[in-house]
Structures are given as structure tokens and as C-alpha cells.
């Protein structure tokens, strides 16, 4: 957790999916498609919380189909 803001900087892909309301598999698919960014730390993959928020903002800005 970031001590300056009290917010965590990184979350697991499972947690990113939970926050988006999608399955872990769907979260990994978003990563594979490049729709959602992630970072590697050793063998672990993490999603930067700010990138997760940016992804949601981009979704909000998309025109309705």
C-alpha cells in the first residue's frame, strides 16, 4: 500500500477483474488484447490501479453502439 495516499499501487489480475466485475479469465483476456495494461514483477503479473481507472474512463468515453 502506498503510505502517502493510503492506496495500493498494484493489484493482482484476479483483483482487477473483481473490481471491474468480470471473471479472472476475462481480465486476462483484456490484458492479452492490450485493452488493459499490466506489469511483471518476477513471475507475477500485476495491474497498476491508475491504469485500471484509466481503462474504466476510456470505457465511459466510448460512444454507445
PAMI-266710 format. One record per residue (C-alpha): x, y, z; residue in three letters. Coordinates in steps of 0.25 Angstrom, whole numbers, plus 5000, padded with zeros to 4 digits. Layout:
<rs>
+------+------+------+-----+
|   px |   py |   pz |  aa |
+------+------+------+-----+
|    X |    Y |    Z | ala |
...
+------+------+------+-----+
</rs>
This chain:
<rs>
+------+------+------+-----+
|   px |   py |   pz |  aa |
+------+------+------+-----+
| 5000 | 5000 | 5000 | unk |
| 5005 | 5014 | 4997 | unk |
| 5008 | 5021 | 5010 | unk |
| 5006 | 5035 | 5004 | unk |
| 4992 | 5033 | 4999 | unk |
| 4987 | 5020 | 5007 | unk |
| 4984 | 5014 | 4994 | unk |
| 4990 | 5002 | 4988 | unk |
| 4998 | 5004 | 4975 | unk |
| 4997 | 4990 | 4969 | unk |
| 4986 | 4979 | 4969 | unk |
| 4986 | 4964 | 4964 | unk |
| 4979 | 4961 | 4951 | unk |
| 4968 | 4954 | 4960 | unk |
| 4966 | 4967 | 4968 | unk |
| 4966 | 4975 | 4955 | unk |
| 4955 | 4966 | 4950 | unk |
| 4947 | 4967 | 4963 | unk |
| 4948 | 4982 | 4963 | unk |
| 4943 | 4982 | 4948 | unk |
| 4932 | 4972 | 4951 | unk |
| 4938 | 4962 | 4942 | unk |
| 4944 | 4948 | 4943 | unk |
| 4959 | 4946 | 4945 | unk |
| 4959 | 4939 | 4931 | unk |
| 4952 | 4952 | 4925 | unk |
| 4963 | 4961 | 4932 | unk |
| 4974 | 4952 | 4926 | unk |
| 4967 | 4953 | 4912 | unk |
| 4967 | 4969 | 4913 | unk |
| 4982 | 4968 | 4916 | unk |
| 4984 | 4959 | 4904 | unk |
| 4977 | 4969 | 4895 | unk |
| 4984 | 4981 | 4901 | unk |
| 4972 | 4987 | 4906 | unk |
| 4977 | 4987 | 4920 | unk |
| 4992 | 4989 | 4923 | unk |
| 5000 | 4981 | 4933 | unk |
| 5014 | 4980 | 4939 | unk |
| 5022 | 4968 | 4943 | unk |
| 5029 | 4966 | 4956 | unk |
| 5037 | 4954 | 4955 | unk |
| 5027 | 4943 | 4951 | unk |
| 5015 | 4951 | 4956 | unk |
| 5006 | 4960 | 4947 | unk |
| 5000 | 4972 | 4954 | unk |
| 4991 | 4983 | 4949 | unk |
| 4994 | 4997 | 4953 | unk |
| 4982 | 5003 | 4959 | unk |
| 4983 | 5016 | 4952 | unk |
| 4983 | 5008 | 4939 | unk |
| 4971 | 5001 | 4943 | unk |
| 4964 | 5014 | 4946 | unk |
| 4969 | 5019 | 4932 | unk |
| 4962 | 5007 | 4926 | unk |
| 4949 | 5010 | 4932 | unk |
| 4950 | 5024 | 4928 | unk |
| 4952 | 5020 | 4913 | unk |
| 4940 | 5011 | 4914 | unk |
| 4932 | 5023 | 4919 | unk |
| 4936 | 5031 | 4907 | unk |
| 4933 | 5021 | 4897 | unk |
| 4920 | 5024 | 4889 | unk |
| 4909 | 5015 | 4891 | unk |
| 4907 | 5005 | 4880 | unk |
+------+------+------+-----+
</rs>
